Amino acid sequence: MLILVVVLGGLFVAADRVALSYAQSKAAEKIQRSQGLADKPDVSIKGFPFLTQVMDKKLDEVTVTFTGLQTTSDSGSLRVAELTADGHGVHLGGDLMSGQVNSAVADTATGTALISYADLSKTASNGITVSYGGQDSNGKGRLKVTGSVELPLVGTQQVSVMSHVVIKNGDAVQLHADGMPSIMGISLPVSAEQLVRQQTDFGGQLSGLPKGIKLDSAEATPDGLRVSLSGTNVKLG
């Protein structure tokens, strides 16, 4: 009897894992189609057993990782190199096993998005480039924004400023220079500073992220701009 229980238990676990693998693949295909993605996302469904979660149409935890996600900003398209969303209490509409899922909504979700400096530079104007600027005195990462600016009396000058990123209204990132460089040893007047900031202080609203997600904070890292996200009633796909 004990041997039979062990055998049946092993068969159930094997069937559960096969069903899980199949469902994760189907879910990834569904999200790719619904979001119009060039690359299939990675979907990882947590919790055991999986089959009982499917019958309840509620998954304990689902992690979806997108690569090369195109969002839009005020200044145009912005590519997010990688976005990971970790949803808890994911309610399913439809049949996951057949791939006919109409909705997947998480009670709560957290995540991170990574934007490369090359992609961030593409949203700037007039050849402005963005790179990692190291850490400030408090150990927080900064951005280095470099470009040519036309200034009164002195003409076109190459300037670099150290900037930090602020989150606006939960859906926008904005670069803001911490200070202005001097030109030929002379501090810039207010009028010239405004001209510099018109080039170096930029950003925009992001759309195209999973619905229900908001931006919490952002920090410059050697790998790129890393943004923390969270939300409730988040549509994963």
N, C-alpha and C positions, 0 to 999 in steps of 0.2 A: 504493500500500500504506500509506504513511504517513498519507494522508488518511483511509483506511478505519479505521486504528487510532485516529486522533483522533476520528472520528465515533462509533465504538463506545465509546470511552472517555467521550465526552460523554453518550451515551445511558445508560451505566451509572451515571454520577454523577447524572444526572437521575432515573433510576429509584430510586437509593439515597435521594435526598432526599425523593422522593414517599413512599416506604415509611416513611421516618423520621417524616415529618409525620403520616402515618396512624397509626403505632404510638404516637406520643406522645399523640394524641387518644384512642385506644382505652385506653391505660394510665391516662389521667386519668379517663375514665369508670369504669373498673374500680375504681380507688382510691376514687372518690366513692361508689360503691355499697357497697363492702365496709366503708368507714368510716362510712357514714351521714352524709355531709357535705352541708350545704346548698349549698355552692359547689364547683364543680369545681376541683381543684388544678391548678397549672401543672407540667407534666412536661417536662424537657429532658434528652434522651439525647445524651451526648457521644461523640466518637470516630468515626473513618472508616476503612474503610467500615462502614456500619451493618448491611448485610445479612449480612456474614460473622459479625458478633457474634450476630445472631439465630440463625444456623445452629449456632453454638457454645453457644447458650443462656446466654451470659455477656456482659453489657454492661460496658464499661470504666468508665463513670461516668454516674450518673443524679442529677439534681437535682430534687427535688419541693418545691414551695412551696405550703403550705396557708394559707388566710386564714379567719379566723373559726372556728378550731378550738375546740370545746368539750371541756374536760377537767374532771375532778372533783377536789375537794380535801376535806379534813376538814370544811371549813365550807360546802361546796356546790360548785356549778358555777363554773368559772373559764374565761373566754374568752381564748384566745391570739390576739391580733390577726393575727400572722403567724408561721409556722414554716417555716424552710427547712432541709431535710435533704439533704446532698450525699453520696451513696453511691458507694463504689468497689468494683469487682469484684462486680457484681450478678448473682446466679445466678437464672435463670428456671425456673419450673416450669409447663409448659404451652406454649401457642402464642401468642406476643405479637401476631402479625399478625392472628389471628382474634379477638383480645380474650379468649381462653380461657386466661388466666394464673392458675394456682392459687397461685403465690407469687412474690415478688421479694425476695430476701434479699441484703443487701450485706455483704461481708467486713468492711468498716469504714465508718463514717459520721461526719461532723461536721455541726454545724448551729447555728442561732441561733433563739431564740424571743423575740418581743416581746409583752409584756403591758402594756396601757395602764393608766394610773393610775386611770382611771374604773372599769375592770373589776376592778382590784385592790381598790379601795375597796368594791366590792360584796360582797367576801368578809369584810370587817370587820364588827364589831357596833356597835350603838348610834350610828349616824351618823358613825363615824370615817371621815375622808377621807385619801387619800394623794396627794401631789403631789411634783414634783421639788424637792429642797432645795439644789441647787447642789453645788459641790465642796468637799471638806474641804481641810485644809492640805497634804495629799499629792496633791491633784488627783483624788481618787476621788469619784465621784458619790454623793450621799446622797438619802434620801427624807425628806420632811416629812410627819409624821403628826399630824393635828389632830382634836380632838373634845372633847366635854364629859365630865367625870369627876366623880362624886359623892365628895367628900372629907370626912372627919370635921372638925367644928367650922366649916369655912369654906363647906360646901355645894357646889353644882354650880359647877365652874370650867372655863373653856375653856383647854385646854392644847395646846401644840405641841411635839413632840420631833423631833430629827434622828436618823434611823435608818440602819442599813446592813442588807444582806441576806446571810444565810449559807445555804449549801446543806447539807442534812442527809441522809445516807445515799444520796446520789445521786438522790433522787426527791422531795425536798421543799424548799420555800423557807420561810425564817423571817425576819421582820422583828425587829430588835433595836435598841432605843433606845440611843444612845451616852451619853446623860445625861438628867437630869431638870431641868425648868425650876423656877424659884422662884415661889412664890405670894405676892404682896404683899411681895416682897423677902425672903421667908423660904424657906430650903431645905426641901424636903419630907423628913419623917422616913421611915424605912424602911417603916413600915406603909403610909403614903400612896403611896410609890413603887411598892409592890407593886400597889396599886389602879390606878395609872396604867398599869403594864406589862400588867395583865390586859386592858386595852383596846387599847394601842398595839403590843404585841409579839404579832403573830399570823402565821399562815401555814398551811401544810398540805401534805400529800402530793399530788402530781399524778399522775393516771392518764389514760389515753386517748392518750398519745403513742405513736409507733411503737415496737413491742416491740424491746428491746435497747438503746434510747437511755437514757443517764443524764445528769443535770444536773451540769455541771462547776463553773460559776461564774455569778455574777449581778452586774450593776452598774446603778445608776440612771443614766439618760440623760434629756435634755430630752424625748425622744419616748416614754419609758416604761421599764419594767424590761426590760433585755436579758439573756437567759440563754444561756450557751454550753452546747452539748450534744455528746456523742460516744458512740460505742458500737461493738461488734463483733457480727457476725451480726444485723444490724438488718433487721427486716421493714418494707419500705417500703410495702407494700400488698398 
